[in-house]
Amino acid sequence: MPDIRLESVLKCPTCGFTMRVTMPTDACVYFHECSQCKALLRPKPGDCCVFCSYGSEKCPPRQQQRY
C-alpha cells in the first residue's frame, strides 16, 4: 500500500496565508479557521473537505481512493 501523506499546507482563499496542518485519518474536516484573518474555510462544491479544496495534499480517504 502506498504512503499516505498526513500533512497538508492549507492556503486561505481570503488572505493567502498558508498553514501546515496534520490531517485526521478517520474524519473529514468541513471547517477550518484561518489563524491570520479568522476566515472560516469551507469545502468548495464537490469537495469532501477543506484539504481537498485548499490543501497541498488531498485528505487521506481521497489519497487512498487513487490506489
Buried (B, 14 or more C-beta within 10 A) or exposed (E): EEEBEBEBEBBBEEEEEBBEBEBEEEEBBEEBEBEEEEBEBBBEEEBBBBBBBBBBBBBBBBBEEEE
